[in-house]
Amino acid sequence: MNDIITFDDFIKIDLRIGTIIEVNDFPEARKPAYQLTIDFGDLGIKKSSAQITKLYKKEDLLQRQIVAVINFPKKQIAKFSSACLVLGAVNGNDVILLSPESKVKNGSVVS
């Protein structure tokens, strides 16, 4: 387990639901990854890099809803600027995306 945080620490994390609207290969990444374009509704469109190529095909990711942290600072990865962190459960070396059980409005708060 990592360090214990307070509830005040937790509420600083802005977790939202978004829908993947574009998926591209990311050959410049050190580890196999996709470049994702994600629609967060009224919060806009954000991009993210995700090392999920082992379990997910590009066409299977389109229109899939995911959970992401949207209030991290942008991170430059090669020539790509990642503006959010898509969340997944780590299972060995695989990452399994977290997503809502039913379709919800893009930008919905996760609490």
C-alpha positions in Angstrom: 0.0 0.0 0.0 1.2 3.5 -0.8 1.2 6.4 1.7 -2.0 7.2 3.5 -3.8 10.3 2.1 -6.4 12.5 3.6 -9.9 13.0 2.3 -8.8 16.6 1.3 -6.0 15.0 -0.8 -8.5 12.7 -2.5 -11.1 15.4 -3.4 -8.3 17.3 -5.3 -8.3 14.4 -7.9 -10.8 15.2 -10.7 -12.0 11.8 -11.9 -14.3 12.0 -14.9 -16.0 9.8 -17.5 -15.0 10.3 -21.1 -15.6 8.6 -24.5 -12.7 7.6 -26.7 -13.3 9.2 -30.1 -10.0 8.6 -31.8 -7.2 6.0 -31.5 -3.8 6.2 -33.2 -0.6 4.2 -33.0 2.2 5.8 -31.1 5.4 4.4 -32.6 7.6 7.0 -30.9 6.6 5.7 -27.4 9.3 3.7 -25.6 6.7 1.0 -24.7 3.9 0.1 -27.1 1.1 2.6 -26.7 -1.8 4.3 -28.3 -2.6 8.0 -28.6 -6.2 8.5 -27.4 -8.5 11.4 -28.1 -11.2 11.5 -25.4 -14.5 13.5 -25.3 -15.3 14.8 -21.8 -18.4 16.6 -22.8 -18.6 20.2 -21.5 -15.0 19.9 -20.3 -13.8 19.5 -23.8 -11.6 17.1 -25.7 -8.3 15.8 -24.1 -5.6 13.5 -25.4 -3.8 10.8 -23.5 -1.1 8.1 -24.2 -2.0 4.7 -22.9 0.0 1.5 -22.8 -2.9 -0.8 -23.6 -1.9 -2.3 -27.0 -1.6 -5.8 -25.6 -5.2 -6.3 -24.6 -7.1 -3.7 -26.8 -7.4 -3.3 -30.6 -7.9 0.3 -31.8 -11.3 -0.5 -33.2 -12.4 -2.0 -29.9 -11.5 1.3 -28.1 -13.6 3.6 -30.2 -16.7 4.9 -28.5 -15.6 3.1 -25.3 -16.2 5.1 -22.1 -13.3 5.3 -19.6 -12.4 6.8 -16.3 -9.6 9.4 -16.3 -7.9 12.0 -14.0 -8.3 15.2 -15.9 -6.5 17.7 -13.6 -2.9 16.6 -13.9 -0.5 18.9 -15.7 0.2 18.1 -19.3 3.0 15.6 -19.9 5.1 15.6 -23.0 5.8 12.1 -24.3 8.0 12.3 -27.4 6.2 14.8 -29.7 2.8 14.1 -28.0 1.2 16.1 -25.2 -0.8 14.0 -22.8 -3.5 16.0 -20.9 -5.2 13.3 -18.8 -4.5 10.0 -17.2 -6.7 7.1 -18.3 -7.2 4.7 -15.4 -6.9 0.9 -15.4 -6.3 -2.0 -13.1 -2.8 -3.6 -13.4 -2.9 -7.3 -13.7 0.6 -8.6 -14.1 1.9 -6.7 -17.1 -1.5 -6.0 -18.5 -3.7 -2.9 -17.9 -7.4 -3.4 -17.9 -9.3 -0.2 -18.4 -11.8 1.1 -15.8 -15.2 2.0 -17.2 -18.7 2.6 -16.1 -21.1 -0.3 -16.0 -23.7 1.7 -18.0 -23.3 4.6 -20.4 -23.2 7.9 -18.7 -22.9 11.5 -19.8 -19.3 12.5 -20.8 -17.7 14.6 -18.1 -19.7 12.9 -15.3 -17.9 13.1 -12.0 -16.5 9.8 -10.5 -16.7 9.8 -6.7 
